[in-house]
Amino acid sequence: MSPESDDQQLEMMVAYARGRDAFEHGYYRESVEWLLKAIAVVNRNSQIGGEMQMWLVNAYEAVGQRQEAIALCRQLQLHAYGETRKQSKRLLYILEAPKLEKKSEWLTQIPDLSHVNEQDLSERMGVGTFTKSVAKPKKQDSEPVDLSQVDMKESNLVGVALVILLSILGGFICWG
């Protein structure tokens, strides 16, 4: 390999790693950009090329570019690497599935963090707007229990069950 191709290979792997990392941290737009840079210099029909393109399908879907994700996924069904073909068929099935009606109370909105940098997040770590709540002691409305009124048959039954259970456990320990 020539020094140029070594540099290009290194550049491609760095772009791929940054694209995956951006995706895993919720920076989907950045992920698309890095993955496109990596795919531009890789053999798209290689195993690593197929892997990169599968990540790009997911990144496209995450940024709301569903048509691009579906189109790329359809192309990947003809990929040279068998595992990429299999994964793309599974993912295409999911992407083309009919949308179910979602009620707003079922959903949690996840913010897009692509505009926030790591420095801002680390500086704000642990800083919140929480207020300290003071637990108020509960009023005791019940009267003391008259023990002469307690049904001892149920208490005896619980005691017998506890003795049997302990005997069984002791047997397991001795014989185990």
C-alpha positions in Angstrom: 0.0 0.0 0.0 1.1 3.5 -0.7 1.4 6.2 2.0 -1.6 8.0 0.3 -3.8 4.9 0.6 -2.7 4.4 4.2 -3.7 8.0 5.0 -6.9 7.6 3.2 -7.6 4.3 5.1 -6.9 6.0 8.4 -9.1 9.0 7.5 -11.9 6.7 6.5 -11.7 4.7 9.8 -11.6 7.9 11.9 -14.7 9.3 10.1 -16.5 5.9 10.6 -15.7 5.9 14.3 -16.8 9.5 14.7 -20.0 8.7 12.8 -20.8 5.8 15.1 -19.9 7.7 18.2 -22.0 10.7 17.2 -25.0 8.3 16.6 -24.6 6.6 19.9 -24.5 10.0 21.7 -27.6 11.3 19.9 -25.9 13.6 17.4 -27.7 12.1 14.4 -27.0 15.0 11.9 -23.3 14.8 12.7 -23.4 11.1 12.4 -24.8 11.3 8.9 -22.1 13.7 7.9 -19.3 11.6 9.2 -20.7 8.4 7.8 -21.0 10.0 4.4 -17.4 11.0 4.5 -16.3 7.5 5.4 -18.4 5.8 2.8 -17.1 8.2 0.1 -13.6 6.6 0.3 -14.5 2.9 1.1 -15.4 0.1 -1.2 -19.2 0.1 -0.7 -19.4 -3.6 -1.5 -16.9 -4.6 1.1 -17.9 -5.9 4.5 -16.9 -2.7 6.2 -18.6 -0.7 3.5 -21.9 -2.5 4.1 -21.6 -2.0 7.8 -21.0 1.7 7.4 -24.0 1.9 5.1 -26.2 0.1 7.7 -25.2 2.7 10.2 -26.1 5.4 7.7 -29.6 3.9 7.2 -30.2 4.2 11.0 -28.8 7.7 11.1 -31.0 8.8 8.2 -34.0 7.4 10.0 -33.0 9.1 13.2 -32.9 12.5 11.5 -36.2 12.0 9.8 -34.9 11.2 6.3 -37.0 8.0 6.0 -37.1 8.0 2.2 -33.2 8.1 2.0 -33.1 5.4 4.6 -35.5 3.1 2.7 -33.7 3.8 -0.6 -30.3 2.9 0.8 -31.7 -0.1 2.6 -33.2 -1.4 -0.7 -29.8 -1.0 -2.4 -28.2 -2.9 0.4 -30.4 -5.9 -0.3 -28.2 -6.5 -3.3 -24.9 -6.1 -1.3 -22.0 -8.5 -1.9 -21.8 -9.4 1.8 -24.5 -11.8 2.9 -24.8 -10.5 6.5 -25.4 -6.9 5.1 -28.2 -8.3 2.8 -29.8 -10.1 5.7 -29.7 -7.1 8.0 -31.0 -4.7 5.3 -34.0 -7.0 4.6 -34.9 -7.0 8.3 -34.4 -3.3 8.7 -36.4 -2.5 5.5 -39.3 -4.6 6.8 -39.3 -2.4 9.9 -38.9 0.9 8.0 -41.8 0.0 5.6 -44.1 -1.2 8.4 -47.3 0.8 8.7 -47.2 3.5 11.3 -49.3 2.8 14.4 -51.3 5.6 15.9 -49.5 6.9 19.0 -51.2 8.8 21.8 -49.1 11.7 23.1 -49.3 10.4 26.7 -47.6 7.2 25.6 -44.5 9.1 24.3 -41.5 10.6 25.8 -39.9 13.4 23.8 -36.2 12.9 23.4 -34.5 16.2 22.6 -32.0 16.5 19.7 -28.7 17.2 21.3 -26.8 17.9 18.1 -26.6 21.7 18.9 -25.1 21.1 22.4 -21.4 20.5 22.7 -19.7 18.2 25.2 -18.1 21.1 27.2 -21.5 22.6 28.0 -22.9 19.2 29.2 -19.9 18.5 31.5 -20.1 22.0 33.0 -23.8 21.5 33.8 -23.5 18.0 35.1 -25.3 17.7 38.4 -26.8 21.2 38.2 -30.5 21.1 38.2 -33.6 23.0 39.3 -34.7 20.5 41.8 -36.1 21.8 45.1 -35.7 20.0 48.3 -39.0 18.6 49.5 -39.6 18.1 53.2 -41.6 15.1 54.2 -44.4 15.9 56.6 -45.1 13.4 59.3 -48.3 11.6 58.8 -51.0 12.0 61.3 -51.9 8.8 63.1 -55.6 8.5 62.9 -55.9 4.9 64.1 -56.3 3.9 67.6 -54.1 1.4 69.4 -54.9 -2.3 68.7 -56.6 -4.3 71.4 -54.6 -7.5 71.4 -57.5 -9.4 73.1 -59.5 -8.9 69.9 -56.8 -10.4 67.5 -57.6 -13.8 65.9 -54.7 -16.0 67.0 -55.7 -18.9 64.7 -54.3 -17.0 61.7 -51.2 -16.1 63.7 -50.7 -19.7 64.6 -51.1 -20.7 61.0 -48.4 -18.3 59.9 -46.1 -19.6 62.5 -46.6 -23.3 61.5 -46.0 -22.3 57.8 -42.8 -20.6 58.8 -41.5 -23.6 60.8 -42.3 -25.9 57.8 -40.5 -23.6 55.4 -37.4 -23.4 57.6 -37.4 -27.2 58.0 -37.5 -27.6 54.2 -34.7 -25.1 53.8 -32.6 -26.8 56.5 -33.1 -30.2 54.8 -31.8 -28.7 51.5 -28.8 -27.3 53.2 -28.0 -30.5 55.1 -28.5 -32.8 52.1 -27.3 -30.4 49.4 
